[in-house]
Amino acid sequence: MIAKIGSGKSTAGLIRYLFDTKKAKDHTDPHLVASWDGFAPDPGRADDFEATKKRLVADLDLRVRQARRLGRAPERHVWHCSVRAAPGDRHLTDAEWANIARRVVAATGIAPQDDSDGCRWVAVRHADDHIHIAATKVRGDLRTARHWNDYLTADKELAAIEKECGLKQVVRGDRTAAKRPTRAETEKARRAGTTQTSRERLRTTVRQLVSIATSPEEFLHLLDGVEGILVGVQHFPSGDVRGYKVAVEGDTNTTGEPVWFSGAKLAPDLSFPKIRERLTAIEAPPVTEPGTRRRPDPWHQATAAAERIPHHLDHGDDAAAQAHITALGEAIDVLPLLAPSHLRPHLQQAATAFERATRSRIRAQQDQARALRSAIRGLRTTPVTGGGSGLAMFLDIAVLVVIATARWHQTRRHDQQVAAAHQALVHLQAAYQQAAAEPLAALAQRLPPARTIERHTQRVLAILPDHAQQILNDPAWSALAAALTEAENAGHDPEQLLQHAARLRTLDAVRSTARTLTWRIQRLAARQVPSDQARAAQTSTRVAARPGLTASARHR
């Protein structure tokens, strides 16, 4: 069960909405299931609907009017809580919903149990799967109800109700989630014919710009250049930036003013102080020095940095681990901007889902994960070329890292983050399958001669005995053999490359060992070929034992 709580100024407006069946097509048979004294007038069961509705509003507002005469009534005197059953829950009776409503108002402080001065409230049911509780926040002693932290207390009570009643125990959060669009925002987007609300569109845009900006100043500059978005920047008297707000051009309120959202209203980590903290720790992308032989490939750098994240999650402290997860989120956020159009839907859905997994109550140590963050900024000027092999190899490791992220959150009981990581994983895997197809097929077409393939086969059998048969039977074996051959032709030792690739990280969790090794070989082969002296030193210090890796069930 999920509770959603809000406040308002008009009791009549809320009651009108709850009993409306004309504008709200999903409202059927609205009626009371419970009230503060059990005798509140029920417009849904009365012959004179309008008159009974007015009586109900007057009864609910009685103490508000009394307090107002004394100047003690709160401006937003209406308390509104909707309680919705989880999909798949059994059909609850009116009596069961009544009991749930009483427990919720008691737990939140609206009408504590055995408190005769509790607030006046009613519970309205107009659908099978949820109720609405409408209350006025003035008590019988004309004091305002103390309902501080009411969302958490209601959520805790609903968790207990789920267990007692045998209902689905829903995933609960830690109050670090981004605010969901309101019903009004959703309806507004539907009327405008758009799939995203303004809040969602702005959140996606801001997150993508944070992922590519190298400083707070550049972030604001990039934001100001986005077509169709209005930007307002607030300053301190000193001239320093205090914060920012954004609005979608053409999205206005009833007075014709733009509907503004501050960064904090988009997501807890998108306030300007949080963005400044993240971007201040950014290192500039590497610059190719004059006379250097080749420019480092940002895709290879990003992949290498991401590949180290599971180690940080397993062996680092929580603050550093959280920073690495945040950096991974930045990398996933930027992918839809760089990828070919046919991959963007899955990548954008992955970014939207994983956004929830990037935050928890653990404060990130933002000076961590500099290598990945620097590589991400380098990607903004690096198009997806070469058949997309750079993107495919990054997605290959990103899938593994998201699995590790879900495991890290799970050990800390971050339920929503675990669910978000699993949801993102589905879309990343789909994008990876599409992204890998073309570069692997191109490699397979460059299949080396049979004698060369036989040499590579013997190397695989010797270096990776536990994985050899799976590799050799994998459809991607042809691509791996071609990658080893191209590396050998470029001057690399294929045996050393294969050993190095096997040691980079365990192959136990991968679905296709041949694919993963192909990307690793390509990345290692892109490095400068070692000199004869360096190669001789490597040969002299090479250990006799081959790295053995234990095979296990594949999770990806």
Helices and strands as residue ranges (DSSP letters): E 2-8, H 11-18, E 31-35, G 43-45, H 49-69, E 78-84, H 94-108, E 121-125, E 130-136, H 150-165, H 183-192, H 198-212, H 216-224, E 229-235, E 241-248, E 261-262, H 263-266, G 268-270, H 272-280, H 298-307, H 309-315, H 318-338, G 341-343, H 344-354, G 355-358, H 370-379, G 386-388, H 389-411, H 415-444, H 450-463, H 468-473, H 477-489, H 494-504, H 513-525, H 532-541
